[in-house]
Amino acid sequence: MGPEKTEVSAALRAGYKRRVDSATAMAGDSWERTVFIETYGCQMNVSDSELIAGVLAARGYRSVESPELADVILLNTCAIREHAETRVAQRVRQLISARRRSDRRVRIGLAGCMAQHHRDRLLEVVPGLDFIVGPDAYRRLPDLLESESPVADVRLDRAEVYDDVAPARGRGVRAWLTIMRGCNRFCTFCIVPYVRGRERSLPAPVLIDEARRIAADGYKEIILLGQTVNAYRDADTDFGALLRMLAEVRGIERIRFTSPHPADMTESAIAAMRDCPQVCPYLHLPLQSGSDRMLQEMDRGHTVADYLDLVDRMRRAIPDLALSTDIIVGYPGETVADFEATSRIMASVGYDHAFLFKYSRREGTRAYRLEETVSEAEKTRRLERLIAEQGERAARINRSLVGQTTAVLVEAPAKRQPEWLSGKNPQFKTVVFAPTSARPGDIVDVEIESTSSHTLKGRQLGA
């Protein structure tokens, strides 16, 4: 840990004096305004939308579930892939067009990574857009909304972690808890460090206090978030120590985290996962490629051997561990041999689930100027092959669970069978079972009777 991170962390701990009470703030505001927030992208964006809602609630804004009911419409955006940005651009133009046909004065804006990525031209190329706000400027958003002319605030702030803002979380059994912001990795294909800034961790006492609040609000599970979540450090508290501290919070039954970087997965973190029953035996461990040459080109900071050694150590420490990963196909320079190496490593590791993508060239990344060497058709062919192989693999792994009993945190009615119940087991697999008296938030034992590549199906024991 460098001296800059130590100084920032100390300043955050010293500056932590209060926590915003959104309900009290709203009660004291006689003029109620409404906001609709639509979220695109990763869990960090979901968490940030809750943060934005908390900031606005403290200034008298009430969240609504439809843009037709809102005084402010905010799209919280993703910049990881071009497709996501295209969808957002189409959506914001649709909303601006609908506003022209109405007689209401509605302010429409963009927040998050896309706003940061295209900060220099968004207000010009999207006529009718009222504001853009970057990931480090959310606390200034209420003031931006008072402007009568289009306005942007996209300043990155190496000290901003929103440790005094109470997120406005939705209902459910699971709560997001952002423990760090930014990223120092600068993988060649990734825009995140440029739109979210450098790494900084929230003070551990703040996180423990927030975890207690989450438990008091009735949530049973927390998911710790960070761009490289296991790089967390606050003075002498590393990620493993934080896991142990959070595991002691009464009322929190399960702890998960995403997304770790293989090079930051320490023995401290592995031991905490082994020793703390609250920390679930599930790990999303991005690989990106099974070729050492490609990993070096991507500047991933580890080799295939390093990765496989980590997987081996983790499975010895946590025998019932489930693994998922991220894979990119078609990165510039990827040969057939590189691709075949990825296919072999995926088979060797035996992932329970995998998020598979075609390489998407992103302006502003280090890889942006690289010549594309894999055609779109070949990218598609490689992707479809990995999807098929992974589907067969996941189905085989799930079939091996038939007859076993698993603990399920009940969430809601099943999507495809609303008369059944659905939830997640410790390995983050979706489990559906026949209706019983179980309610969301209950943890019940379910015997697995049948499976697919994505779902386990069974019956609740003792019901």
Secondary structure as the mmCIF struct_conf table of DSSP 4:
data_model
#
loop_
_struct_conf.conf_type_id
_struct_conf.id
_struct_conf.beg_label_comp_id
_struct_conf.beg_label_asym_id
_struct_conf.beg_label_seq_id
_struct_conf.end_label_comp_id
_struct_conf.end_label_asym_id
_struct_conf.end_label_seq_id
HELX_RH_AL_P HELX_RH_AL_P1 PRO A 3 GLY A 15
HELX_RH_AL_P HELX_RH_AL_P2 SER A 22 ALA A 27
TURN_TY1_P TURN_TY1_P1 GLY A 28 GLY A 28
BEND BEND1 SER A 30 TRP A 31
STRN STRN1 ARG A 33 THR A 39
BEND BEND2 GLY A 41 CYS A 42
HELX_RH_AL_P HELX_RH_AL_P3 GLN A 43 ALA A 57
TURN_TY1_P TURN_TY1_P2 ALA A 58 GLY A 60
STRN STRN2 TYR A 61 SER A 63
BEND BEND3 GLU A 65 GLU A 65
HELX_RH_3T_P HELX_RH_3T_P1 PRO A 67 LEU A 69
BEND BEND4 ASP A 71 ASP A 71
STRN STRN3 VAL A 72 THR A 77
BEND BEND5 ILE A 80 ARG A 81
HELX_RH_AL_P HELX_RH_AL_P4 GLU A 82 ARG A 100
TURN_TY1_P TURN_TY1_P3 ARG A 101 ARG A 101
BEND BEND6 SER A 102 ARG A 104
STRN STRN4 ARG A 107 GLY A 112
HELX_RH_AL_P HELX_RH_AL_P5 CYS A 113 HIS A 117
TURN_TY1_P TURN_TY1_P4 HIS A 118 ARG A 121
HELX_RH_AL_P HELX_RH_AL_P6 LEU A 122 VAL A 125
BEND BEND7 VAL A 126 VAL A 126
TURN_TY1_P TURN_TY1_P5 PRO A 127 GLY A 128
STRN STRN5 PHE A 131 VAL A 133
TURN_TY1_P TURN_TY1_P6 PRO A 135 ASP A 136
HELX_RH_3T_P HELX_RH_3T_P2 TYR A 138 ARG A 140
HELX_RH_AL_P HELX_RH_AL_P7 LEU A 141 LEU A 144
TURN_TY1_P TURN_TY1_P7 LEU A 145 GLU A 146
BEND BEND8 GLU A 148 SER A 149
STRN STRN6 VAL A 151 ASP A 153
TURN_TY1_P TURN_TY1_P8 ARG A 158 ALA A 159
TURN_TY1_P TURN_TY1_P9 ASP A 163 ASP A 164
BEND BEND9 ARG A 171 VAL A 173
STRN STRN7 ARG A 174 THR A 178
STRN STRN8 MET A 180 ARG A 181
BEND BEND10 ASN A 184 ASN A 184
TURN_TY1_P TURN_TY1_P10 THR A 188 PHE A 189
HELX_RH_AL_P HELX_RH_AL_P8 VAL A 192 ARG A 196
BEND BEND11 ARG A 198 ARG A 198
STRN STRN9 ARG A 200 SER A 201
HELX_LH_PP_P HELX_LH_PP_P1 LEU A 202 PRO A 203
HELX_RH_AL_P HELX_RH_AL_P9 ALA A 204 ALA A 216
TURN_TY1_P TURN_TY1_P11 ASP A 217 GLY A 218
STRN STRN10 GLU A 221 LEU A 225
TURN_TY1_P TURN_TY1_P12 GLN A 227 THR A 228
HELX_RH_3T_P HELX_RH_3T_P3 VAL A 229 ALA A 231
STRN STRN11 ARG A 233 ASP A 234
TURN_TY1_P TURN_TY1_P13 ALA A 235 ASP A 236
STRN STRN12 THR A 237 ASP A 238
HELX_RH_AL_P HELX_RH_AL_P10 PHE A 239 ALA A 247
TURN_TY1_P TURN_TY1_P14 GLU A 248 GLU A 248
BEND BEND12 VAL A 249 VAL A 249
TURN_TY1_P TURN_TY1_P15 ARG A 250 GLY A 251
STRN STRN13 ARG A 254 THR A 258
HELX_RH_3T_P HELX_RH_3T_P4 PRO A 262 ASP A 264
HELX_RH_AL_P HELX_RH_AL_P11 GLU A 267 ASP A 275
TURN_TY1_P TURN_TY1_P16 PRO A 277 GLN A 278
STRN STRN14 VAL A 279 VAL A 279
BEND BEND13 PRO A 281 PRO A 281
STRN STRN15 TYR A 282 HIS A 284
STRN STRN16 GLN A 288 GLN A 288
BEND BEND14 GLY A 290 GLY A 290
HELX_RH_AL_P HELX_RH_AL_P12 ASP A 292 GLU A 297
TURN_TY1_P TURN_TY1_P17 MET A 298 ASP A 299
BEND BEND15 GLY A 301 GLY A 301
HELX_RH_AL_P HELX_RH_AL_P13 VAL A 304 ALA A 317
TURN_TY1_P TURN_TY1_P18 PRO A 319 ASP A 320
STRN STRN17 ALA A 322 VAL A 329
TURN_TY1_P TURN_TY1_P19 PRO A 332 GLY A 333
HELX_RH_AL_P HELX_RH_AL_P14 VAL A 336 VAL A 349
TURN_TY1_P TURN_TY1_P20 GLY A 350 GLY A 350
BEND BEND16 ASP A 352 ASP A 352
STRN STRN18 HIS A 353 LYS A 358
TURN_TY1_P TURN_TY1_P21 GLU A 363 GLY A 364
BEND BEND17 THR A 365 THR A 365
TURN_TY1_P TURN_TY1_P22 ARG A 366 ARG A 369
BEND BEND18 LEU A 370 LEU A 370
HELX_LH_PP_P HELX_LH_PP_P2 GLU A 371 GLU A 372
BEND BEND19 VAL A 374 VAL A 374
HELX_RH_AL_P HELX_RH_AL_P15 GLU A 376 ARG A 399
TURN_TY1_P TURN_TY1_P23 SER A 400 GLY A 403
STRN STRN19 THR A 405 PRO A 413
BEND BEND20 LYS A 415 ARG A 416
TURN_TY1_P TURN_TY1_P24 PRO A 418 GLU A 419
BEND BEND21 TRP A 420 TRP A 420
STRN STRN20 LEU A 421 LYS A 424
TURN_TY1_P TURN_TY1_P25 PRO A 426 GLN A 427
STRN STRN21 THR A 430 PHE A 433
BEND BEND22 SER A 437 SER A 437
TURN_TY1_P TURN_TY1_P26 PRO A 440 GLY A 441
STRN STRN22 ILE A 443 THR A 451
BEND BEND23 SER A 453 HIS A 454
STRN STRN23 THR A 455 GLN A 460
TURN_TY1_P TURN_TY1_P27 LEU A 461 GLY A 462
#
